[in-house]
Amino acid sequence: MDGWKKAWTDWKGVIKSKMAHNRRESVATGGGPYDQKYLQPAEEAIAVLCGLYKLVNGVKGTHTFGDSPTVQSLSLNHLMKTKEERKTKRTQR
């Protein structure tokens, strides 16, 4: 059974690598030819079954890093108020 488990894991790794390559090619800027790796129908099916598209492309509607724009804006407003309050306290002394 271990042989099949390794074969399955290796195959998923090859598919994920192809998908990541295609993703990088799709967002790349600059010149040069578009080099996309072809996924066989069986590889497409495995990618869907194993959720590899979410691994490579990410989950829609989520932020990849940092806070949401709302949280960032609230934090910035809080910082500005705090800075203004400190200025006001200094001038009142």
C-alpha angles and dihedrals in degrees: 000000000000090000092058092046091054092046091051093048092048092049092050088050092053091048093048090049091053091048093049090049090052091048092051090048092051094055098036119118128207134050132309134086122305106250111194123173115227118233117213116230090254090052090050090052092049091048090054095044094048096042093241092148090064091048093051102033100029129231115301116244096026131107117241096208138007133000128323118267089255093055091045091052093048091049092049091049090050091050092049092050091048091050092049091047090053091050091050092050091050093051092048093058 
